[in-house]
């Protein structure tokens, strides 16, 4: 029988599981929530090509990495 994971190992396992359950792309509503901005502002940023988006049929998706890159660019401007 395999012994139970120690507490630090359990945290590492939980972190790995959480990383895998994070979506790669989200809806505009979810993207706006993640970025802390309104949907209207998000669509303005998409139209200005400041945040990249993907059209999949009639659905628009925004990569989480695109949101992170946009936020990183804001902190680089300061």
ABEGO torsion letter per residue (X at the ends): XBBBBBAAAAAAAAAAAAAAABBABBBAAAAAAAAGBBAAAAAAAAAAGABBBBBBEABBBBBAAAAAAAAAAAAAAX
